[in-house]
Amino acid sequence: MFNIAEKIARELSVDTAQVVATINLLDEGASVPFVARYRKEVTGGLDDSQLRDLEERLGYLRELEDRRQVILKSVEEQEKLSPELKLSIENAETKSELEDLYLPYKPKRRTKAQIAREAGLEPLAQQLLDNPQLNPEETAQAYIDADKGVPDEKAALDGAKQILMENFAENATLLAAIRQYLQEHALVRSTVISGKEEEGHKFSDYFEYSEKLDKIPSHRALALFRGRNEGIISLELIVDEAMLKDEKARNYAQHLIFKHAGIELQGRPADDWLQTVVLWTWRVKLHNFFETELLGKLREEAETQAIGVFANNLRDLLMAAPAGKFATMGMDPGLRTGVKVVVVDDTGKLLTQSTIFPHAPQNQWDASLAKLATICQLNKVKLVSIGNGTASRETDRLVAELMKKHPELGLQKIVVSEAGASVYSASKLASEEFPDLDVTYRGAVSIARRLQDPLAELVKIEPKAIGVGQYQHDVSQSQLSKMLASVVEDCVNAVGVDLNTASAPLLTYVSGLNKTLAQNIIRFREQNGRFANRQQLTEVERLGPKAFEQAAGFLRITDGDNALDKSGVHPETYPIVEKMLAKIQSNIDAVMGNKTVLNQLNAADYVEEKFGLPTITDILSELEKPGRDPRGDFKAAKFKEGVEKIADLSNGMALEGTVTNVTDFGAFVDIGVHQDGLVHISVMSDKFIANPRDVVKTGDIVKVHVIDVDAKRKRISLSMVGPNPEVAPRAGGKNQGNDKDKRSFKPKNTAKKPKPVNSAFGMALADALKGKK
């Protein structure tokens, strides 16, 4: 039986001792962020990414081990657990392999094969398999017994056939061989369901389509499954016959059954009957079995990939640089209903709210400018955050004129994504925070705050509502939620949280805390005022020593009793800092941020049994830059003046925009026309790239060129390599003739008369945009 820790160590290419130590910490209730940050000596320096992989694999392998014990017990109770079978079960490394071994012993309803065995037909089946020289009909006569349900030789042969079919279909070695072949060579074919052509026009690329199972990218796989779920197309697994050299079989999978059974067709009396057994084994027993399994695996892998894309985009969005603690005006644009305007102070507290009507039909442009100027002056506004929904460009133009007329205000304007703002507006949290405020103003508050600090505001919104996913509604919602929660937790703890200003949702994601403890911290703050030091956390109801250990290092206090409380130094290592101060005869205020003084300290001098060199080095880094924010400097895209809608775009136009979503096939970019454009992977770089994230991430400011505009279908194709791009080279490093990179095309369509398209980019865009919603 394999050792879980050893297997994970091999997969992660680390020492087994590191894995064992990490598993112990996780089992004791330590969080991944805590282990990654404060237990480097124990884990040998495993980072948060490795720890997340370890945690996921640990869960899978423990489930596998639990299942293994259930199977061993079941087979043993049936008194069928031979030493060889026991060894095979103990060495099985995947759930599929384990279930294959268990299949013959798995309790099930009485099958036709079981009924045939009870009728005494197993010897007949074995005789004909071992000696094809026997005549099936003549041999079967000896097994006729009406009392056992075998009235004639045909019934006897049918029963024998069922026995052999079940034996073949439940043989783990044969199943493994067929599975491996199909994974490498099978095709997935989709066909439109008759009468659904018009209703399912958006799936027209898949009306008559096939592609190798192992070549289908995740976004295409999910499109296929969506089409099937909506009743537009049917899917089936097709065996590739390219390797077939066996005339007695109809496909290579059947050839493998012949080979496994040792059946060779030589014109002997039982050969035709045996061939029928093999063909029926594939058609009745194995084809549907493998079609269900492999299509399920394709979907599972596609979902995992899509969830990974969502997680990466969410991480980039949450870790976007904050604009800073300034009084900020939030604007939720609208036309007929007006623009909702709020102002929040540098802590995010709502100061005022109002509605202006600068756009049609009211057209109160000058009055709106005057009102905005007054609001900015009274509240000392420095930042203006404009939601990117309807009328955002018109509102952006209004603020630009305000800035031009009143330069003394010193305003800076930024258009931000308002994805999820409406979800927050109607949430229980928003209702509790602003019980008397209209939901439209709540949305404007969210728009303002997400500019000040994206992380602190976006954690209030369910991650799935933020809208940076790929086929997010088609994947396992439980797996998606679990992954996204891990991402938010990692981001929150990487940045740290101000204990005296953090909201309950933000505190919930801090290592060691949960919703109850977060609410208790808020309640303690309301009853006792600001926290003066981290030690006060121990006075919070139900926050025990373990929770304190896990959370304290990530909770920051500015202007408190102890300057170390505003840093990432954990309270458990404060005594080490005191030793450092004693050695250089200084105080903490003189040391923090003073690189010259800190350079006098030798980290190795403070190594202890529990805290080694990595921790001491981290302490010195924190003292040099206390409470440093790992997020980058704030930047904003500058949209081109006069370009406000798709009709304003033209081919070759150079623009600047913000990456809003990165998928497997490219990146979507907001260029300020209310419709994101797509930069396909083939035109993201003049060099080969395997993943768009090798070039960009969500939130990046990029320069693009317009290469194709379809105003009717609201599709914009962009390039990051110039206005007249050539398709990027393949992995081999060159293009050959007209054999363009397949990534720039739609999936291969096997229809005899495919519909013409305008360009490779148009095809890529049509394929990609299906997966964005």
TORFIRO-311687 format. One record per atom (N, C-alpha, C): z, y, x. Coordinates in steps of 0.2 Angstrom, whole numbers, plus 5000, padded with zeros to 4 digits. Example, Ala and Ser with C-alpha at 12.3 -4.5 7.8 and 13.67 -1.06 7.14 Angstrom:
! TORFIRO-311687
503949725066/503949785062/503949845066/503549895064/503649955068/503950005064/
***
This chain:
! TORFIRO-311687
500049945004/500050005000/500050065004/499550115003/499550175007/500150215006/500350255011/500850305011/500550375009/500850405004/500650465001/500550515006/501150525010/501150575015/500650575020/500550505022/500050495027/499350515025/499250495019/498550505016/498450575016/498850615013/498850695012/498750725019/499150695024/499050725031/498350715034/498050655032/497350645035/496850685031/496950695025/496550745021/496550815024/497150835025/497250905027/497250915035/497150865038/497150865046/497750895049/498350875046/498950895049/499350835050/499950845053/500450795055/500750775049/500950705049/501250675043/501950705042/502250725048/502950755047/502950825044/502350865044/502350925041/502250915033/501950865031/501850845024/502450815021/502850775025/503450745023/503950805021/504050855026/504450905026/504350955020/503650965019/503451005013/503550975007/503450905006/503550875000/504350874998/504750875003/505450875002/505650944999/505350995002/505551065000/505251074993/504651054991/504451064984/504851024979/505050964981/505450924977/506150954976/506350994981/507051024980/506951094976/506351104973/506251164969/505951224972/505751214979/505551274982/504851294980/504651354979/503951374977/503551374983/502851374982/502351374987/502451444991/502451504987/502551564991/503151564996/503651544993/504251544997/504251495003/503951435002/503851395008/503351425013/502851455011/502351475015/502551535019/503051575016/503251635019/503951625024/504351585021/505051585024/505251515027/504851465027/504951405030/504451375034/504151425038/503651405043/503851355048/504451355050/504651305055/504751235052/504851235046/504951165043/504251135041/503751175039/503151145038/502651155043/502851175049/502351185055/501851235054/502051285049/501551345048/500951335043/501051285039/500551275034/500451335029/499851365028/499751425024/499751405017/499751465013/499851455005/499251405003/498651415006/498051375003/498151305005/498351285011/498551215012/499051185008/499551235007/500151205002/499951194995/499451234993/499251224986/498851164986/498351144991/498051084991/498451024991/499051034995/499550974996/499850964990/500051014986/500351014980/499950974975/499350994974/498850964970/498750894971/498650874978/498550804979/499150764978/499750794980/500350754978/500450734971/500250784967/500250764960/499850704958/499150714960/498650664959/498950594962/499150594968/499350524971/499950494968/500450544966/501050514962/500850484955/500350514952/500150484946/499750424947/499350414952/499050354954/499550304956/500050314959/500650274961/500950244955/501150294950/501450274944/501050224940/500350234940/499850194936/499850124940/499850124947/499850064951/500450014949/501050044948/501550004947/501549974940/501250014935/501149984928/500749934928/500149934932/499649884932/499949824935/500249824941/500549774944/501049734940/501449774936/501949734931/501549704926/501049734923/500649704918/500349634920/499949634926/499649574928/500149524930/500749544933/501249494935/501549464928/501649504923/501849474917/501349424914/500749434915/500249384913/500149324917/500549324923/500549264928/499849254931/499549314932/498849314935/498849354942/499449374944/499449414950/499349374956/498749354959/498649324965/498849364971/498949334977/499149384983/498549424984/497949394983/497349434985/497249494980/497349484974/497349534969/497849594970/498449564971/499049614973/498849664978/498549634984/498349674990/497849724988/497349704984/496849744982/497049804978/497549784973/497849844969/498249884973/498649864978/499049904982/498649954986/498049924988/497649964993/497150014989/497150014983/496650054979/496850124980/496350164982/496450234984/496250284978/495950264973/495750314968/495850274961/495950324956/496050294949/495450254946/494850264948/494250224946/494350154949/494450154955/494550084959/495050044956/495650084954/496250044951/496050014945/495750054940/495550034934/495049984934/494549984939/494049924939/494449864940/494949864945/495349804946/495649774940/495949824936/496349804931/495949784925/495349804925/494849794919/494949714916/494849664920/494849594917/495549574914/496049614916/496749594914/497049644909/496649694907/496949744903/496949724896/497549724892/497549704885/497049744881/496649704877/496149734873/496049684867/495749714862/495549674856/495149614858/495149564854/494849504855/494049524855/493749504861/493049514862/492649454860/492049464860/491549404858/491649354864/491749374870/491849334876/492449294875/493049324873/493649284872/493549234867/493249254861/493149204856/492749144858/492249154862/491849104865/492249064870/492749094874/493149044878/493549004874/493849034869/494248994864/493948934861/493248944860/492848894857/492648844863/492848854869/492748804874/492048814877/491748874877/491048874880/491048904887/491648914890/491648944897/491248884902/491448824901/491048774906/490348774905/490048784899/489348794898/489048854902/489348914901/489148974905/489148954913/489648924915/489748914922/489148864925/489048814920/488548764922/487848794923/487648834918/487048864918/486948914924/487448944926/487448994931/487448954938/487848904939/487848864945/487148824946/486848794940/486348754941/485748774936/485348824938/484748844934/484248784932/484348734935/483848674934/484048644927/484648654924/484748624918/484348664912/484248624907/483948654901/484448684897/484448744895/484948784892/485048744885/484548734881/484648704874/484948634874/484648594879/484948524879/485648524882/485848564886/486448574889/486948594884/486748644880/487148674875/487348624869/486948574868/487048524862/487748494863/488048484869/488648454870/489248494868/489148564867/489648604865/489648624858/489148594854/489148614847/489748584843/490148624840/490748604836/490848654830/490648634824/490648684819/491348704817/491848664819/492548684817/492848734822/492448744828/492648804832/492148864832/491748864827/491348914826/490648914830/490448854832/489848844836/489448794832/489048814827/488648774823/488048744826/487748774831/487148754834/487148774841/486548754845/486448764852/486348844853/486048874848/485948954849/486648984849/487148964845/487748994845/488148984851/488048924854/488348904860/488148944866/487448954866/487148994871/487349064871/487349094865/487549164864/488249174866/488749124865/489449134867/489449124875/489049084878/489049074885/488749144888/488249174885/488049234887/488549294887/488949294882/489449344881/489949334887/490149274888/490649254894/490349284900/489749264902/489449294909/489449364909/489249394903/489149474903/489849504904/490349474901/491049504902/491249494909/491149434912/491349424919/490949474924/490349484923/489949524927/490249604926/490349624920/490449694919/491149704920/491549654922/492249674924/492449654931/491849644935/491949624942/492049694946/492549704949/492749764953/492249784959/492049724962/491549734968/490849754965/490649724960/489949744957/490049814954/490549834950/490549894948/490549954953/490949934959/490949984964/490249994967/489849944968/489149944971/488649984966/488749974959/488250004955/488450074954/489150094954/489350164954/489150204960/489150174966/488950214972/488150224971/487850174969/487050184968/486950234963/487250234958/487050284952/487250354955/487850364958/488050424960/487550454965/487250414969/486750444974/486050444971/485850404966/485150404964/485050414957/485550414952/485350424945/485150494943/484750494938/484550564935/484950574929/485050644927/485250664921/484650694917/484550664911/483950694907/484250724901/483950784899/484150814893/483450824889/483550814882/483050814877/483250854871/482850904869/483050934863/483050894857/483550904853/483650864846/483150894841/482750854838/482150874834/482450914828/482050974828/482251024823/482751074825/482951074831/483451124834/483151174839/482451164840/482151214844/482251284843/482151304837/482251374836/483051404837/483451364834/484151374834/484451374841/484151334845/484451324852/483951354857/483651414856/483151444860/483451454867/484151474867/484451494873/484451434878/484451374875/484451314880/483751284881/483251334880/482551304881/482351274887/482751294893/482551274899/482751194900/483151174895/483451104895/483151064890/482651084886/482351044881/482050984883/481750984889/481450924892/481550934900/482050904902/482250924909/482650864912/482550854919/482950804922/483050824929/483650804932/483850824939/484250764941/484250754948/484750704951/485450724950/485850674948/486550684946/486950714952/486850704958/487150734963/486950794966/486350824962/486150884964/486250944959/486550924954/486550974948/487151024950/487051084951/487551134952/488051144946/488651164947/489151164942/488951204936/488651264937/488451314932/487951274927/487451234930/486951204927/487251144923/487651114926/488051054922/488351084916/488751134917/489151164911/488651184906/488051214908/487551234903/487351174899/487251114902/486951054899/487551034894/488151034896/488651004891/488751054886/488651114887/488751164881/488151154876/487551144879/487051124874/487151064870/487451014873/487550954870/488150964865/488651004866/489151014862/488951054856/488451094857/488251134851/487751104847/487551034849/487150994845/486351014846/486251044852/485551064853/485151014857/485450984862/485150934866/485550874867/485250824869/485550754870/485550744878/485950714880/486050694887/486050614888/485650594894/485750524895/485650514903/485950464905/485950444912/485350394913/484850414918/484250374919/484350344926/484150284927/484250254934/483550264937/483650294943/483050304947/482850244950/482150224949/481850164951/481550164957/481650214961/481250224968/481450174972/482050144972/482250094977/482050024975/481850014969/481749954966/481149914969/481249854972/480749804974/480849734971/481249734966/481349674963/481049664956/480549624956/480149624950/480449594944/481049554945/481349524939/481849574936/481949634939/482349684936/481949744934/482249774929/481949834926/482149904930/482749894933/482949954937/483449924943/483549974947/483949944953/484649924951/484949954946/485649934944/485649864942/485049844938/485049774936/484949724942/484549754947/484449714953/485149694957/485549744956/486249734959/486649684956/486549674949/486849624945/486549554947/485849554948/485549484950/485849464957/485849514961/486149504968/486849474968/487249514964/487949494964/488049424961/487649404956/487749344952/487449284956/486949304961/486649254965/486049224961/485749254956/485249234952/484549254955/484149194956/483449204959/483049174954/482549214951/482049184946/481549144950/481549084949/481049034952/480648994947/480749014940/480348974935/480748914933/481348904935/481748854933/481948854925/482148804922/482348804915/482748854913/483348874916/483848914914/483648984916/483149004920/483049064923/482949124918/482549104913/482349154908/483049174904/483449124903/484049134899/484549184904/484549164910/484949204915/484749274916/484049284915/483749354916/484049394910/484049354904/484249394898/484949414898/485349374901/486049384902/486149454907/485749454912/485849514917/485549574913/485049574909/484749634906/485249654901/485549604897/486049624892/486649654895/486849624901/487449654904/487349724906/486749744908/486649814910/486649854903/486149834899/486049874893/486649884888/487049824887/487549824882/488249844885/488349824891/489049824894/489049884899/488549894903/488649934909/488350004908/487750014905/487450074905/487850124901/488150114895/488550164892/489150174896/489450124899/490050124903/489950184908/489450174912/489350214918/489050284915/488750284910/488450354908/489050394906/489550364902/490150404900/490550424906/490650374911/491050394916/490750444921/490150434923/489850474928/489650544925/489450554918/489350614915/490050654915/490550614913/491250634913/491450664920/491250624925/491450654932/491050714934/490450714932/490050774933/490350834929/490550824923/490850884920/491550904923/491950854925/492550864928/492450904935/491950884939/491850914945/491550984944/491150994939/490851064937/491451104935/491851084931/492451124928/492851144934/493051094939/493451114945/493151164949/492451164949/492051214953/492151284949/492051284943/492051344939/492751374939/493251334938/493951354939/494051384946/493751354951/493851384958/493551454958/492951464955/492551524955/493051574952/493251564946/493751604942/494351624946/494651574949/495251584953/495051634959/494551624962/494351664968/494251744966/493851744960/493751814957/494351844955/494851814952/495451834950/495851864956/495851824961/496251834967/496051904970/495351914970/495051974973/495252034969/495252024962/495352074957/496052094958/496552054958/497252064958/497452094965/497052074970/497252104977/496852164978/496552194973/496152254974/496652314976/496452354981/496852414983/497052454977/497752474977/497952524972/497752594974/497652634969/497452704970/498052744973/498652724971/499252754973/499752774967/500352804969/500752824964/500652904963/500152914958/500052984956/500052984949/500153044946/500053054939/499353044937/499253004932/498552974931/498352984924/497753014922/497453014916/497052954914/497252914909/496852864907/496352874901/495752864901/495252874896/494952814893/494952804887/494652744883/494052774879/493452774882/492852814879/492652784872/492452824868/492152804862/491652864859/491252844855/490852894852/491052924845/490952894840/491152914833/491952924833/492252874836/493052874835/493352924841/492952954845/493252994850/493452954856/493652994861/493952974868/494652974867/495052914868/495752914868/495952934875/496452984876/496653014882/497453004883/497652974888/498352974889/498552994896/499153014898/499353034905/499952994906/499952954912/500552924914/500852954921/501452954922/501752984928/501652934934/501952954940/501752904945/502152844945/502552834940/502852764939/502552724933/502052754930/501752724924/502052744918/502452784917/502852804911/502352854907/502252844901/501852884896/502152954895/501753004897/501953074896/501653104890/500953094888/500653124883/500053084881/499853094874/499253064872/498853114867/498153104867/497753144863/497053114862/496653144858/496053114856/495553174857/494953164860/494453224861/493853194858/493353234856/492753214853/492153254856/492053234862/491453274866/490753244864/490753184862/490053154861/489853154853/489253134852/488953134845/489453084841/489553104835/489153154831/489553224831/490153224834/490553294833/490353334839/490153314845/489853354850/490353414852/490953404852/491453454854/491553454862/491053464865/491053464873/491453514876/491353584874/491753634878/492453634876/492653614869/493353614867/493653554871/493253504872/493553444875/493753454883/493253494886/493353514893/494053564893/494053604889/494653654889/495353614888/495253564883/495853524882/496053484888/495553454891/495753414897/496053454902/495753514903/496053554909/496753574908/496953584901/497653604900/498053544901/497853484899/498253424900/498353404907/497853414911/497953404918/498353454922/498353514920/498753564923/499453554921/499653544914/500353534912/500653474915/500253414917/500553354919/500353344926/500053394930/499953384937/499553314938/499053304934/498653244935/498253254941/498153194945/497753194951/497253134951/497353084947/496853034946/496553034939/495953014938/495653004931/495352934931/495652894926/495352824926/494952814919/494352804920/493852804914/493652724913/493852704907/493652634905/492852624905/492652574907/491852564907/491552534901/491852544895/491552524889/491052574886/490952574880/490452614876/490652694878/490152724880/490152804881/490552814888/490552764892/490952774898/490552824903/489852814903/489452864908/489452934905/489452944898/489453004895/490153044897/490652994896/491353024898/491453044905/491152994909/491153014917/490853074918/490253094915/489953154916/490353214913/490753204908/491153254905/491753274911/492053224914/492553234919/492253264925/491653244927/491253274932/491253354931/491053374925/490953444924/491653474924/492153444922/492853464922/493053484929/492953434934/493053444941/492653494944/492053504942/491653564945/491953634942/492153634936/492353694933/493053714936/493453664937/494153674939/494353634946/494053654951/494153624958/494853634960/495253684957/495953684959/496353634957/496153594952/496553534949/496553474955/496053474959/496053424964/496053354961/495553344956/495553284953/495053234957/495253164956/494753114958/494653064952/494053054950/493853014945/493552944947/493752894943/493552824945/493452784938/492852754937/492752714932/492952644933/493452614929/493752554930/493552504925/493552434926/493452384921/494052384916/493852384910/494352384904/494452314901/494152264905/494152194902/494952184901/495052154895/495752134894/496252194891/495952254891/496452304889/496552304882/496052284878/496152274871/496652214869/496652164874/497152104873/497852134874/497952174879/498552194880/498752244875/498352284872/498552334867/498852294861/498552234859/498852204853/499352154855/499552154861/500052104863/500752114861/501152064861/501852074859/502252124864/502052114871/502352154876/502152234875/501552244873/501352314872/501752344866/501752304861/502152324854/502852344856/503152304860/503852314862/503952374867/503452384871/503452444875/503252514872/502752504867/502552564863/502552544856/503152544853/503152524846/502852574841/502852634843/502552684838/501852714841/501552684846/500952704848/500352664846/499852704844/499252664841/498952624846/498652564844/498452514849/497852544854/497452594851/496952624855/497252664861/497852694860/498152734865/498452684870/498652624868/498952574872/498452554877/497852544875/497252524879/497152574885/497152644883/497052694888/497652694893/498252674891/498852674896/498652614901/498452564898/498252504903/497752524908/497252564905/496652584909/496952634915/497452674913/497752714918/498152674923/498552634921/498952594925/498552554930/498052524928/497652474932/497352504938/497252574937/497052614943/497552624948/498152644945/498752654950/498952594954/498952534950/499152474953/498852414949/498252384951/497952334947/498352274946/498752254951/499152194951/499652204946/500052254946/500652264942/500452264934/499852294933/499552304926/499252234924/498852204928/498452154925/498852084924/499452084927/499852024926/500152024919/500052084915/500252084908/499752054904/499152034906/498652014902/498551934904/498451894899/498251824900/497651824905/497751784911/497151784916/496451774913/496451724908/495851704905/495451764901/495851814899/495551874896/495351924900/495351924907/495151974911/494451964913/494151904911/493351904911/493051904918/493251864923/492951864929/492751784930/492651754925/492551674925/491851664924/491751594925/491051564925/491151504920/490851514914/490951464909/491651444907/492051504907/492751494907/493051454900/492651464895/492851434889/492651364888/492251334893/491951264893/492351224897/492851244901/493251204905/493951184902/494251144906/494951124903/495351184903/495651194898/496051254897/496751254901/496951184900/497651174904/497551184911/497051154914/496851154921/496751234923/496351264919/496251334921/496851374921/497251364916/497851404915/498351394921/498351324923/498751304929/498551344935/497851334936/497651364943/497651444943/497551474937/497651544937/498351574938/498751534935/499451554936/499651544943/499451494947/499551494954/499251554958/498651574956/498351624959/498751694958/498951704952/499351764951/500051764955/500351704955/500951694958/500951704966/500351684969/500251694976/500151774977/499751804973/499551874974/500251914973/500651904968/501251944967/501651934973/501751874975/502251864980/501951894987/501351894988/501051914994/501151994995/501152024989/501252104989/501952124989/502352084985/503052104984/503152144978/503752144975/503852184969/504452224969/504352284967/504952334967/505452314961/506052294963/506452274959/506752324953/506652384955/506952434950/506352464945/505752444946/505252474942/504752414939/504852354942/504452304939/504552284932/503952264929/504052244922/504252174921/504352154916/504552084915/504052034916/503352044914/502852004916/502751994924/502852054927/502752054934/503352014938/503952024935/504451984938/504451904937/504151894931/504051824929/503651784935/503251814938/502851774943/503151774950/503751804951/504051804957/504351744959/504251714965/504551654967/505251644964/505451584961/506051574959/506251594952/505851644949/506051674943/505651644937/505851654931/505451634925/505551684920/505351674914/505351724909/506051744907/506551694907/507251714905/507551754911/507451734917/507751774922/507451844923/506851844922/506551914922/506851964917/506851934911/507151974905/507951994907/508251944910/508951954912/509052014917/508552014922/508552064927/508352134923/507952134919/507752194915/508452224911/508752174908/509352194904/509852214909/509952184915/510452204920/510352274922/509652294923/509452354925/509652414920/509452394914/509552444908/510352454907/510752404908/511452414907/511852444913/511552434919/511952454925/511552504930/510952524928/510552564932/510252534937/509952564942/509552544947/509952494951/509652444954/509952394959/510052434966/510652434968/510752464975/510552424981/510652354980/510452304985/510352244982/510052204986/509752134984/510352094982/510952094985/511552054983/511752064976/511552114973/511752124966/511352074961/510852044964/510451994960/510951934958/511451924962/511851864961/512351884955/512351944952/512751964946/512351954940/511651944941/511251934935/511351874932/511451874925/511551814921/511051754923/511351694924/510951634926/510551634932/510651684936/510251684942/510651664948/510651594949/511051564954/510851564961/511151534965/511051534973/510251514974/510051454971/509351434972/508851484970/508951514964/508451564962/508451624967/509051644969/509151704974/508851684980/508851624983/508551604989/507851614988/507551594983/506851594982/506551664981/506951704977/506651764975/506751824979/507351824983/507651884986/507151924991/506751884995/506351905000/505751944997/505551924991/504951954988/505152014983/505752034982/505952084978/506252144983/505952204982/506052264986/506452314983/506852344987/507252404984/507152464989/506852514986/506852574990/507452624989/507652654994/508152704994/508852664992/508952604994/509552574992/510052574998/510552534997/511152535002/510952505009/510452465009/510252425015/509452435016/509252465022/508552485023/508152415023/508452365025/508152295025/507852275018/508252305013/508052275006/507352305004/507052355008/506352375006/505852335010/506052285014/505552255018/505552175016/505152145019/505052075017/505452025021/505952055025/506452015028/506951985023/507051915024/507451885019/508151895020/508651905015/509351915016/509651865021/509451805021/509751745025/509651765032/509151805034/509051825041/509351895043/509651925039/509951985040/510451985047/510851925047/511251925053/510851925060/510251895060/509851905066/509651975067/509452015062/509252085063/509852115066/510452105064/511152135066/511252115073/511052055076/511052045083/510652085087/510052095084/509552135088/509752205089/510052235083/510252305083/510852305088/511252255088/511852255093/511652255100/511052215102/510852215108/510552275111/510152315107/509852375109/510352435107/510952425104/511352475102/511052535098/510752505093/510452555088/510652535081/510352575076/510452565069/509752555066/509852525060/509152505057/508752555055/508952615053/508552675052/508152695058/508452695064/508052715070/507552665072/507652595070/507252545072/506652535068/506752535061/506152515057/505652565058/505052535059/504452575060/504352605067/504852595071/504852615078/504552565083/503952565084/503652505088/503852505095/504052565098/504252575105/504952535106/505352555101/506052515102/505952445101/505552425096/505452355094/505152315100/504752345104/504452315110/504952295115/505552325114/506052305119/506452235117/506252215111/506552145109/506052085111/506352035113/506051975115/506151925109/505651905105/505751865100/506151795101/505951765107/506251705109/507051705110/507251765111/508051775112/508451765106/508051765100/508451755094/508351695090/507951645093/507851585090/508451545089/508551515083/509151475081/508851405079/509351365077/509251295075/508851305068/509051345064/508651345057/508051395057/508151445061/507551495061/507251495068/506651475068/506251475075/505851535076/505351525081/504951585083/504551615078/504251575073/503851605068/504251655064/504851635062/505251675058/505451735061/505651735068/505851795072/505251835073/504651815074/504051855075/503851885068/503951855062/503851885056/504351945055/504951935057/505551985056/505352045060/505052035066/504852095070/504252135067/503852095064/503252125061/503452165055/503952135051/504152175045/504552235047/504952235053/505252295055/504852345058/504252325060/503752375063/503352405057/503252375052/502852395046/503252375040/503852405038/504252375033/503852385026/503852335022/503552335015/502852345015/502552325020/501752345021/501452305015/500952345013/500552315007/499852285010/499852215009/499252185012/498552195009/498552235003/497952255000/497652315004/496952315004/496552365008/496652435005/496252475008/496152555006/495752555000/495952604996/495652614989/494952644990/494452614987/493752644987/493452634980/493052684979/492652674972/491952684973/491552654969/490852664969/490652724966/490052754969/489852814967/489152804963/489152804956/488652794952/488052854953/487452834953/486952874954/486852924948/486852984949/486753034944/486153024940/486153034933/485553024929/485452954927/485752904930/485652834928/486252814924/486152814918/486652794913/486552744908/485852714908/485752664904/485152624907/484952564904/484452524907/483852554907/483652604902/483052634902/482952684908/483452704911/483452744917/483252714924/483252644923/483152604930/482452594931/482252594937/481552574939/481552534945/481052494946/480952444951/480952484958/481352464963/481452494969/481952544970/482352564964/482852614964/483452584969/483652624973/484252614977/484952634973/485452594973/486052614969/486652584973/487252614971/487852584973/488252564967/488552504968/488952474962/489552434965/489852414960/490452374961/490352304959/490552254963/490452184961/491052164956/490752144950/491252124945/491352054944/490952004947/491051934946/490551904951/490851854954/490551814959/490451744957/489851714956/489751644954/489451604959/489351544957/488951494962/488251514964/487951554959/487251574960/487151644962/487651684962/487551754964/488151794962/488051864962/488551904960/488251954955/488751974950/488552024946/488852094948/488452144947/488652214950/488652264944/489152304944/489152354939/488852414942/488252434940/487952494942/487952554938/488352554933/488452614928/488052614922/487752564920/487252564914/487452524909/488152504908/488452464903/488152394903/487852374908/487552304909/487552284916/487952234918/487952214925/487252184927/487052204933/486452164936/486652104940/486152064941/486352004945/485952004952/486351994957/486051984964/486051914965/485451884964/485451804965/485651784972/485851734973/486051704980/485451714985/484851704983/484351704987/484151774990/484451824987/484251894989/484951934991/485451894993/486051924995/486051935002/485651905006/485651905013/484951885016/484751915022/484151895025/484251825029/484851805029/485051735032/485251685027/485251625028/485451575024/486151575022/486351575016/487051575014/487151515009/487751485010/487851425005/488251444999/488651505000/489051524995/489051604994/488951634988/488951704988/489551734991/490151704990/490751734993/490751735001/490251705004/490151725011/489951795012/489751825007/489451895008/489851945004/490051934998/490451984994/490951944990/491451984988/491951964984/492052014978/492351994973/492552044967/492852104969/492552164967/492852224969/492552264975/492152224978/491752254984/491252314981/491152364985/490652414984/490052394988/489452384985/488852364988/488252414986/487852414991/487152444990/486652394988/486352414982/485852364979/485152404978/484652364977/483952384975/483752354968/483552384964/483252354957/482552324959/482552264957/481952224958/481552204952/481952204946/481652174940/482152204934/481852234929/482152254923/481852224917/482252194913/482052174906/482452204901/482252264899/482652304894/482752274888/482252234885/482352204879/482952154879/482952114884/483452064884/484052084888/484052144890/484652174894/484752134900/484252124904/484352084911/484152124917/484552134922/484352174927/484452124934/483952124937/483952084944/483952134950/484452124954/484552164960/484452124966/484452164971/484352134978/484852174983/485052134988/485552174993/485152175000/484452144999/484152145006/483552195006/483452235001/482952285001/482552284994/482152334993/481752334987/481252284986/480952254991/480452204991/480652144994/481152104992/481452054996/481051984996/481151955001/480851885001/481451835000/481251774998/481751724996/482151705003/482751705003/483151685009/482951615012/482951605018/482751535021/483251485019/482951425019/483451365017/483851355023/484251295022/484751275027/484451265034/483751235033/483451215039/483151275043/483251335040/483051395044/482451425043/481951395038/481351425038/481051405031/480551445029/480151435023/479551405025/479251355021/478651325022/478151345017/477651385018/477151405014/477451435007/477151405001/477451434995/478051394992/478351344997/478951304995/479551354995/479651394990/480151444990/480851404989/481351434991/482051414990/482151394983/482351334982/482451314975/482951354971/483451384975/483951424971/483651484968/483051504969/482851564965/482451544959/482451474957/482151454952/482551424946/482351414940/482651384935/482651304937/483051264933/483051194934/482351164933/482251114936/481551084935/481451064928/480951084925/480751064918/480251014918/480350954915/479850904916/479350904910/479350964906/478850964901/478150974904/477650944900/476950944902/476651014903/476951054898/476651124898/477151174899/477451184905/478051234905/477851304903/478251344901/478051414899/478051454905/477551504905/477451544911/478051594912/478151614918/478651664919/478351714924/478751774924/478451834928/478551824935/479151794937/479351794944/479851744945/479951724952/480551684953/481151714952/481251784953/481851814951/481951814944/481451824940/481551824933/481851754930/481551704933/481751634931/482551624933/482651644939/483351634942/483851674937/483651734935/484051774931/484151744924/483651714921/483651684915/484151624915/484151594921/484551534921/485251554922/485351604926/486051624928/486451664923/486051704919/486351744914/486651704908/486351644907/486651594902/487351574904/487551574910/488251554912/488751614913/488551674911/489051724912/489451734907/489251724901/489751734895/490251684894/
***
